[in-house]
Amino acid sequence: MRHWFVVLGCSVLLLPDCAVAAESATLDKVYITGGAEQILTQPGSATLIDQEQLEEFEYTDIHRILMAVPGVNIQEEDGYGLRPNIGLRGTSPDRSKKVTLMEDGVLSGPAPYSAPAAYYFPNVSRMSAVEVFKGPSAIKYGPATIGGAVNLVSRQIPFTAEGEADIQFGDNNFQRYNLWYGEERNKTGYLLEGLRVSSDGFKELDGGGDTGFVRNDLNLKLSYDFRDKLNQKIILKAGYSDEVSDETYLGLTRDDLSADPYRRYAASALDRMDWQHGALSINHSFDVRGHTVTTDIYRNTFARDWFKINSFGGNGPSLQAVLKDPTGINEEFYRVLTGAQASANDNEQLLLGSNDREYVSQGIQSRITIAFDAFGLQHDLEAGVRLHNDYVERQHTEAAYDMRVGGQLQQDGEMYTTLKNRSEATALALYVQNNITLDHTTVSLGLRSEQISTEEKTYNNLSGTLSNAVESSESVLLPGVGIYSQLSPASGVFAGIYRGYSATTPGKDGTTDPEASTNYELGARYLGDMGRAEVVAFFNDYTDLTGTCSFSNGCDNSLVDSQLNAGAAEVYGVETGWSHRLMVQRFTIPLSLTYTYSKGEFAASFSDANGVFGDRNNDIQAGESLAYLPEHRLNVQAGVELGKLAVNISTLYQSDMRDTPGKGTIPVSERIDSYAVTDISLRYAAVNNVEFYATVDNVFDNDYVVASKPYGYRPGKPQTIHGGIKVSF
């Protein structure tokens, strides 16, 4: 196997002098940003949230962790971050499908090419860092390169024998148990970690019932060090996780949310998500004369079954229409949803379905880094190749249910298949990036190539026989250039321009184009006596903005994963960040502030027939603003540390935003109101290796709305108090 990796490095990546004896080098892959200090001189935007920052508030929700990252736009859903919706620089946050998601540099989405909607997201409680890339820095991390990438860094194998037990309890019977232990001994290392997170949920179902979740996670890492031979190291990582959550897409009317934001209608009583995820990967690294080659072989499997309310039967109205306006002809349908009235006919029946899907994501990737001098310039060259395959098999079923007096659901008729298909994609991706340094200036030249072949097979719902097959392919070259110049020991400026891209999904027709844009950024950094600061202006000029239909944005079953081209669009804004640690006598006072201004507009008119960007059958006009993109997002954090005691506070403010495209003042019926949420944490190191901590999310117990999709208004999490203990050994 050693020779196979050498051949891969030499023949594919043009590694020089492969036969020469290895020199000593550190091969452990921790941060793909290179760490906080290297970020300072990158010709592009990157943010690192390290383990110390993650432990300040003990968040289990990635949405709350990303509050402190500029350029992030988020659409909360369940209050716990079970299925995150993350956007970067104005990309659609819907199910994070326009962001490249990774764990330890390996694609983590269930099927990033063939079905990019990320219904699975790794548990952040077992991570040691979170990295966010935007601008030219993201060109290495496809397939989605317009907004950027998010990389989760899992816990590393410790050099010496150590472990930790972390136990946390909180409101709504919240429980978290996290136990890990590992060590490196001679040439071998291991890390075993178990995690369980659960809650009864903060919502109350009409008539009673469960609204909580249970998550389990078990992971093993094994390593072997060959450094006495070819300076090599192999790490095997295996993981299993699962979830059962009584979650729903069904929200509330605006009036009901104002009266009781944590209510759930009787029509959602049977809704439940059940999934299992498996991950296996091998990471191999070796170093030859300072040239490092890293290779990953990976396979991820994900099976999910989300049984939930889909729609009314017959010719009934859409759920979204009823919850937006429950008056007039919609009043009876609203009463059925709440259980106040029994179903009187087929139109008032509720269609509940099991959205059963199985995903596989697998591949091999390798990259080489080479440092050399040529023509009086220092070159840091990185090149990479990835051969990737993923697919999703959908088996959607549905049955009619009657709402009975008293709010009970009763099945009427047999469960029948509504969708049976298989979408598959195979992609060959290559990139090269050369950072060329002269004195205090670094120019980064990058090029990414994606060659993708897709196929979608559709089967007859009754017979199961193949009824249609569509094959397609696309090829794209994505250049980028960035520059960073150190103006003084404390300050520097950077700028960049690159081509952004997001692939089409399988089954496209000849009129469907991939999403593409030309992106620009201009910024400045400071590191000195006043702390660390950065300001960046960005402009994403879309030649074609696309949207993909899913249940999470309210689309019909028959349109799932279909794609809509919206034409030209523009997204622009400013990102700022500042942090500093003040020393006042015996006190340490950490301070940080991040602010993002964002604005997005359609530059072409089109008909949004399936409701990807707004309401169904809505004619969107050029100049209308994008939905779910707040203009202002501000996070302020402050703390006080004295000896063994530390207190931290974080406040997020988000301005009004639209839930459907439009111009001018946002009418109440289309507005997600502004809100501010404050969290606080306290940590106390009682004795050696023992730490107590307490957190309060939403200290002032503000009621606020986070979204009105897919079906009705949804609240943020109420005031929630947690307490825990960590024991290191």
WOJOLIN-V844695 format. One record per pair of residues at least 12 apart in sequence whose ideal C-beta (glycine too) atoms are under 7 Angstrom apart, sorted by the first residue. I is the first residue (numbers start at 0). GAP is how many residues later the second one is. Records with the same first field share a line. If there is no record, write none. Layout:
I = GAP ; GAP
This chain:
1 = 228 ; 230
4 = 279 ; 281 ; 288 ; 290
5 = 12
7 = 287 ; 358
8 = 284 ; 359
11 = 354 ; 373
12 = 280 ; 353 ; 355 ; 370 ; 372
14 = 273 ; 276 ; 278 ; 353
16 = 271 ; 272
17 = 270
19 = 268 ; 269
21 = 208 ; 209 ; 264 ; 265 ; 266
22 = 208 ; 264 ; 266 ; 267
23 = 207
24 = 206 ; 262 ; 265 ; 267
26 = 204 ; 206 ; 258 ; 260 ; 265
28 = 254 ; 256 ; 265
29 = 123 ; 126
30 = 17 ; 98 ; 100 ; 122
31 = 73 ; 99 ; 119
32 = 13 ; 15 ; 98
35 = 12
39 = 485 ; 487
40 = 401 ; 443
41 = 95 ; 442
42 = 93 ; 399 ; 401 ; 439 ; 440 ; 441 ; 451 ; 453
43 = 91 ; 92 ; 93 ; 438 ; 452
44 = 26 ; 89 ; 90 ; 92 ; 476 ; 491
45 = 85 ; 86 ; 87 ; 91
46 = 22 ; 85
47 = 81 ; 83
48 = 16 ; 19 ; 80 ; 81
49 = 79
50 = 77 ; 78
53 = 73
55 = 592 ; 625
56 = 591 ; 593 ; 622 ; 624 ; 638
57 = 110 ; 623 ; 635 ; 637 ; 666
59 = 64 ; 65 ; 116 ; 137
60 = 19 ; 20
61 = 19 ; 22 ; 59 ; 62
62 = 13 ; 18 ; 21
64 = 59 ; 65
65 = 20
66 = 568 ; 583 ; 585
67 = 524 ; 526 ; 567 ; 569
68 = 63 ; 525
69 = 505 ; 506 ; 507 ; 524 ; 525 ; 526
70 = 17 ; 18 ; 63 ; 504 ; 525
71 = 14 ; 16
72 = 14 ; 17 ; 20 ; 525 ; 556 ; 557
73 = 12 ; 19
74 = 18 ; 19 ; 553 ; 631 ; 632
75 = 630 ; 631 ; 640
76 = 630 ; 637
77 = 169
78 = 123 ; 637 ; 638
79 = 119 ; 133
81 = 131 ; 163 ; 165
82 = 12 ; 36 ; 38
83 = 12 ; 37
85 = 13 ; 64
86 = 12 ; 60
87 = 46 ; 59 ; 60
88 = 45 ; 58 ; 59 ; 449 ; 451 ; 482
89 = 450 ; 481 ; 508 ; 510 ; 536 ; 539
90 = 55 ; 56
91 = 455
92 = 535
93 = 456 ; 458 ; 459
94 = 22 ; 23 ; 24 ; 455 ; 457
95 = 22
96 = 19 ; 20 ; 21 ; 451
97 = 46 ; 48 ; 49 ; 404
98 = 45 ; 48 ; 49 ; 50 ; 51
99 = 41 ; 42 ; 43 ; 44 ; 49
100 = 17 ; 49
101 = 39 ; 47 ; 49
102 = 19 ; 49 ; 51
103 = 49 ; 50
104 = 46 ; 191
105 = 175 ; 190 ; 192
106 = 254 ; 281
107 = 14 ; 192
108 = 252
109 = 192 ; 249 ; 251
110 = 248 ; 250 ; 279 ; 280 ; 281
111 = 31 ; 249 ; 278
112 = 30 ; 275 ; 277 ; 312 ; 314 ; 339 ; 390
113 = 276 ; 277 ; 278 ; 309 ; 310 ; 311 ; 340 ; 391 ; 392
114 = 244 ; 277 ; 308 ; 446
116 = 433 ; 435
118 = 185
119 = 155 ; 157 ; 182
121 = 30
122 = 72 ; 74 ; 92 ; 94 ; 118
123 = 28
124 = 51 ; 53 ; 70 ; 72
125 = 28 ; 29 ; 52 ; 67 ; 69 ; 91 ; 93
126 = 25 ; 26 ; 27
127 = 25 ; 26 ; 27 ; 28
128 = 24
129 = 20 ; 22
130 = 20 ; 22
131 = 16 ; 18
132 = 15 ; 16
133 = 13 ; 14
134 = 361 ; 384 ; 386 ; 403
135 = 308 ; 310 ; 344 ; 345 ; 346 ; 360 ; 362
138 = 292 ; 294 ; 307 ; 309 ; 339 ; 341 ; 359
139 = 244 ; 291 ; 293
141 = 287 ; 306 ; 308
142 = 284 ; 307 ; 360
143 = 358
144 = 303 ; 333 ; 355 ; 356
145 = 354 ; 355 ; 356 ; 369 ; 371 ; 373 ; 394
154 = 25 ; 36 ; 38
156 = 25 ; 27 ; 32 ; 33 ; 34 ; 64 ; 66
157 = 24 ; 25
158 = 25
159 = 23
160 = 22
161 = 21 ; 566
162 = 17 ; 18 ; 19 ; 566
163 = 16 ; 562 ; 563 ; 564
164 = 14 ; 562
165 = 12 ; 558 ; 560
166 = 557 ; 558
167 = 554 ; 556
168 = 553 ; 554
169 = 550 ; 551 ; 552 ; 553
170 = 549 ; 550
171 = 27 ; 28 ; 29 ; 30
172 = 26 ; 27
173 = 25 ; 548
174 = 23
175 = 21
176 = 19
177 = 17
178 = 15
179 = 12 ; 13
186 = 37 ; 38
187 = 35 ; 36
188 = 34
189 = 31 ; 32
190 = 30
191 = 28
192 = 26
193 = 24
194 = 22
195 = 19 ; 20
196 = 18
197 = 14 ; 15 ; 16 ; 17
198 = 13 ; 14
199 = 12
200 = 12 ; 45
201 = 60 ; 515 ; 516
202 = 59 ; 61
203 = 58 ; 59 ; 60
204 = 59 ; 64
205 = 57 ; 58 ; 59 ; 60 ; 132 ; 133 ; 201
206 = 59 ; 62 ; 132 ; 200
208 = 60
209 = 36
210 = 35 ; 53
211 = 34
212 = 30 ; 31 ; 32 ; 34
213 = 29 ; 30
214 = 26 ; 28
215 = 25 ; 26
216 = 24
217 = 21 ; 22
218 = 20
219 = 18
220 = 14 ; 16
221 = 14
222 = 12
229 = 56
230 = 55 ; 56
231 = 52 ; 53 ; 54
232 = 52
233 = 48 ; 50
234 = 48
235 = 46
236 = 44
237 = 41 ; 42
238 = 40
239 = 38
240 = 36
241 = 33 ; 34
242 = 30 ; 32
243 = 28 ; 30
244 = 28
245 = 25 ; 26
246 = 24 ; 26
247 = 16 ; 20 ; 23 ; 60 ; 61
248 = 59 ; 302 ; 461 ; 462
249 = 15 ; 17 ; 18 ; 59 ; 69 ; 461 ; 462
250 = 72 ; 457 ; 460 ; 461 ; 462 ; 463
251 = 71 ; 460 ; 461
252 = 70 ; 73 ; 459 ; 460
253 = 459
256 = 448 ; 456 ; 458
260 = 442 ; 454
261 = 453 ; 456
264 = 72 ; 73 ; 74
265 = 72 ; 73 ; 141
266 = 42 ; 70 ; 83 ; 136
267 = 41
268 = 140
269 = 37 ; 82 ; 139
270 = 36 ; 37 ; 38
271 = 35
272 = 31 ; 33
273 = 31
274 = 27 ; 28 ; 29
275 = 27
276 = 24 ; 25
277 = 22 ; 23
278 = 21
279 = 19
280 = 15 ; 16 ; 17
281 = 15
282 = 13
289 = 81
290 = 77 ; 78 ; 79
291 = 76 ; 77
292 = 73 ; 75
293 = 72 ; 73
294 = 71
295 = 69
296 = 67
297 = 64 ; 65
298 = 63
299 = 61
300 = 58 ; 59
301 = 57
302 = 55
303 = 53
304 = 49 ; 51
305 = 49
306 = 45 ; 47
307 = 44
308 = 41 ; 43
309 = 41 ; 42 ; 43 ; 88 ; 247
310 = 40
311 = 21 ; 35 ; 36 ; 37 ; 38 ; 39
312 = 33 ; 34 ; 36 ; 38 ; 87
313 = 32 ; 33
314 = 32
315 = 17 ; 31 ; 32
316 = 13 ; 16
317 = 298
318 = 392
319 = 234 ; 390 ; 391
321 = 12 ; 15
322 = 388 ; 389
323 = 345
331 = 16
332 = 15
335 = 12 ; 67
338 = 64 ; 68
341 = 61 ; 62 ; 63
342 = 59 ; 60
348 = 51 ; 52 ; 53 ; 63
349 = 51 ; 53
350 = 47 ; 49
351 = 46 ; 47 ; 49
352 = 43 ; 44 ; 45 ; 65
353 = 43
354 = 41 ; 196
355 = 39 ; 40 ; 41
356 = 35 ; 36 ; 37
357 = 35
358 = 33
359 = 30 ; 31
360 = 29
361 = 27
362 = 23 ; 24 ; 25 ; 26
363 = 23
364 = 19 ; 20 ; 21
365 = 18 ; 19
366 = 15 ; 16 ; 17
367 = 15
368 = 13
376 = 59 ; 60 ; 61
377 = 59
378 = 55 ; 57
379 = 55
380 = 53
381 = 51
382 = 48 ; 49
383 = 46 ; 47
384 = 45
385 = 43
386 = 41
387 = 39 ; 41
388 = 37
389 = 35
390 = 31 ; 32 ; 33
391 = 31
392 = 29
393 = 25 ; 26 ; 27
394 = 22 ; 25
395 = 22 ; 23 ; 161
396 = 18 ; 19 ; 20 ; 21
397 = 18 ; 20
398 = 12 ; 14 ; 15 ; 16 ; 17
399 = 12 ; 13
416 = 44
417 = 43 ; 139
418 = 138 ; 141
419 = 39 ; 41 ; 44
420 = 35 ; 36 ; 37 ; 38
421 = 35
422 = 33 ; 82 ; 83 ; 84 ; 138
423 = 30 ; 31 ; 82
424 = 27 ; 29 ; 81
425 = 27
426 = 23 ; 24 ; 25
427 = 23
428 = 20 ; 21
429 = 19
430 = 15 ; 16 ; 17
431 = 14 ; 15
432 = 13
439 = 45 ; 46
440 = 42 ; 44
441 = 42
442 = 40
443 = 37 ; 38
444 = 36
445 = 33 ; 34
446 = 30 ; 32
447 = 30
448 = 28
449 = 26 ; 51 ; 53
450 = 24
451 = 21 ; 22 ; 51
452 = 20
453 = 18 ; 52
454 = 14 ; 16 ; 51
455 = 14 ; 50 ; 51
456 = 12
469 = 37
471 = 36
473 = 29 ; 30 ; 40
475 = 25 ; 38
477 = 20 ; 21 ; 23
478 = 19 ; 20
479 = 16 ; 17 ; 18 ; 19
480 = 15 ; 16
481 = 12 ; 13 ; 14
482 = 12
489 = 36 ; 37 ; 38
490 = 33 ; 34 ; 35
491 = 32 ; 33
492 = 31
493 = 29
494 = 26 ; 27
495 = 25
496 = 21 ; 22 ; 23
497 = 21
498 = 19
499 = 16 ; 17 ; 19 ; 40
500 = 13 ; 14 ; 15
501 = 12 ; 13 ; 44
503 = 59
504 = 43 ; 56 ; 58
507 = 55
511 = 51 ; 53
512 = 31 ; 52
514 = 29 ; 30 ; 31
515 = 27 ; 28
516 = 23 ; 24 ; 25 ; 26
517 = 23
518 = 21
519 = 18 ; 19
520 = 15 ; 16 ; 17
521 = 15
522 = 12 ; 13 ; 14
529 = 50
530 = 47 ; 48 ; 49
531 = 47
532 = 44 ; 45
533 = 42 ; 43
534 = 39 ; 41
535 = 39
536 = 37
537 = 34 ; 35 ; 37
538 = 33
539 = 31
540 = 29
541 = 26 ; 27 ; 28
542 = 25
543 = 21 ; 23
544 = 21 ; 22 ; 24
545 = 17 ; 18 ; 19 ; 20
546 = 17 ; 19 ; 65 ; 66
547 = 13 ; 15 ; 64
548 = 12 ; 13 ; 61 ; 63
550 = 159
551 = 158
552 = 58 ; 59 ; 156 ; 157
553 = 57 ; 155 ; 156 ; 157
554 = 55 ; 56
558 = 51
561 = 48
563 = 44 ; 46 ; 48
565 = 36 ; 38 ; 40 ; 47
566 = 36 ; 37 ; 39
567 = 35 ; 36
568 = 31 ; 32 ; 33 ; 34
569 = 31 ; 33
570 = 29
571 = 27
572 = 23 ; 24 ; 25 ; 26
573 = 23
574 = 21
575 = 18 ; 19
576 = 17
577 = 14 ; 15
578 = 12 ; 13
585 = 56
586 = 53 ; 54 ; 55
587 = 53
588 = 50 ; 51
589 = 49
590 = 47
591 = 45
592 = 43
593 = 41
594 = 39
595 = 37
596 = 34 ; 35
597 = 31 ; 32 ; 33
598 = 32
599 = 25 ; 26 ; 29
600 = 22 ; 23 ; 24 ; 25
601 = 18 ; 20 ; 21 ; 22 ; 59
602 = 19
603 = 18
604 = 15 ; 16 ; 17
605 = 14
606 = 12
607 = 12
612 = 14 ; 48
613 = 13 ; 46 ; 47
614 = 45
617 = 42
619 = 41
622 = 40
623 = 37 ; 38 ; 39
624 = 33 ; 36 ; 37 ; 38
625 = 35
626 = 31 ; 32 ; 33 ; 34
627 = 29 ; 31
628 = 28
629 = 24 ; 25 ; 27
630 = 24
631 = 23
632 = 21
633 = 19
634 = 15 ; 17
635 = 15
636 = 12 ; 13
643 = 40 ; 41
644 = 39
645 = 37
646 = 35
647 = 33
648 = 29 ; 31
649 = 28 ; 29
650 = 25 ; 27
651 = 24 ; 25
652 = 23
653 = 20 ; 21
654 = 19
655 = 15 ; 16 ; 17 ; 18
656 = 15
657 = 12 ; 13
658 = 13 ; 49 ; 50
671 = 33 ; 35 ; 36
672 = 32
674 = 27 ; 29
675 = 26
676 = 21 ; 25 ; 27 ; 39
677 = 21 ; 22
678 = 16 ; 17 ; 18 ; 19 ; 20
679 = 16 ; 19
680 = 12 ; 14
681 = 12
688 = 38 ; 39 ; 40
689 = 37
690 = 35
691 = 33
692 = 31
693 = 28 ; 29
694 = 27
695 = 23 ; 25
696 = 20 ; 23
697 = 19 ; 20 ; 21 ; 22
698 = 20
700 = 17 ; 18
702 = 12
703 = 12
